[in-house]
């Protein structure tokens, strides 16, 4: 299953997933177990190599908002994130990557996703101060319906990296 942020928690609570990985948070619903993984993920700011931003240097975060932002907007997102410029949204990072490859705008993506799925249709990582940035990852599960043998093996394996 593909899900991001609150969607992952919803899938776990409904029993549609056994374990999930999301950007670390300080708290979770009481029925969700969580453990911080020993690895971090890197997020970068990307555009298609054909996009006008790809050739610019010394970009500042504020300058990006004059161009279309491609942003994550999950199905269950409770707080509408306020955009400071034109924006299109998608419910997962894979769709955002596809939109960026097609030149529709700039977006924040996991660097590993770009390396894995955009090798033949390159994206340019923008040189913006503070980016790329590392984020902590939490592994989640539903305490009421914990993972079985395979899920526990995967939990253990991910915690050892």
C-alpha positions, 0 to 999 in steps of 0.5 A, a space after each residue: 500500500 502507498 500512503 503518506 503521513 496521516 494516511 499511513 496512520 489511518 491504514 494502520 488503524 483500519 487494519 489495512 496495513 501491518 506496519 508503516 514508515 513516516 516522517 517522525 513525529 512527537 506523538 501518535 494516537 494511543 493505539 499506534 506503536 512507534 519506534 524511531 529508526 536508526 537511519 534518516 532519509 534525505 529530502 531535496 528540492 527538485 525540478 525537471 532539468 528542462 524547467 527554468 529553475 534548473 539553470 538558476 543558481 543562488 536560489 532562496 526559498 522565498 524565490 521558489 514561491 513565484 513558481 508552481 509548487 508541487 506539494 504533498 496533500 494526503 487524503 486525510 490531511 486535516 490542516 490545509 497547508 498554506 501555500 505562498 504561490 501557485 501550487 498543485 498537489 498529489 496524494 503521494 511522492 511518486 505522483 509528485 515525482 511524475 509531475 516534476 519530471 514532466 516539468 509542472 513545477 518544483 517539489 520536495 522529494 525524498 532523494 532516494 525516490 529520485 535516485 531510484 525512479 528518475 534515473 532516465 528522466 532526470 530531475 535537477 536538485 536545486 541549490 537552496 540553503 538548508 537543502 537537502 535536509 535529513 529527516 528522522 523516520 518512525 516505524 509504526 504499527 497498530 498496538 491492538 492488531 500487532 504484526 505477525 511473524 513476518 511483520 515482526 521480522 521486518 520491524 526487527 530488521 529495519 531497527 538494526 540498520 
